[in-house]
Amino acid sequence: MITRCDVQAKLDALAKPMGSLGQLEARAVKLAVAGQSLTPATRPRRVILFATDHGTLLKG
């Protein structure tokens, strides 16, 4: 059984500062534990892109 500690240890061993991915790391832990895999696959993948012009003000 893969635990949160197992997944977090794997993430901490990567070449990055510990905890540097913030909420993304928390979601990765949940996904890995739910899928019982240290290398979970996410299929089908989707990319959603949001863009804005910070100079625009909408008045209602």
N, C-alpha and C positions, 0 to 999 in steps of 0.2 A: 504494500500500500504506500503510495506517495503522499507525503504530508507537506504542509505549508513550509515547514523547516527545510525539507529536502529541496523544494523549488527555490526558496530564498537563498539557500547556500549556493545553488547553481548560478543564480543571478548575481550574487555577490562575487563569485569567482570570475566573472567576465571582465574584460579589459575596459572598465568604466568605473567612475566613482560610485561607491555603494549608495543606493537610493536615489541616484541622479535622474532616473526616469519617472520619479513621482508616481502619479496615479496609473501610469502605464505598467509599472512593475506590479502594483497591487492587482490590476486586471490580469496580468500574465500569471500571477500566482493562482488566482481563482480559476482561470482557464486550465492550467496544468493540473491542478488538484481535481477539478471536475472531470477532466479527460483521463486522469490517472496516467499521465505521460510527462516526462521532463522535456519533451519536444513535441508539444501538441500541434496538430494540423488544423487549420481553419479553412474549410472548403464549403461552399464557394466563397471566394473573397469578394469584397465590395470596397470601392473607394468612393467616399463622398467628399466633395470639395466645396467649402464655403468661402466666398470672397466678398470683400466690402471695400468701399472707398471711405476711409475715416474722415474725409472732409465733407461728407454729405450729411445733411440734417433733414430729416423728414418731419414735417409738422402736420398734426392731425386735425 
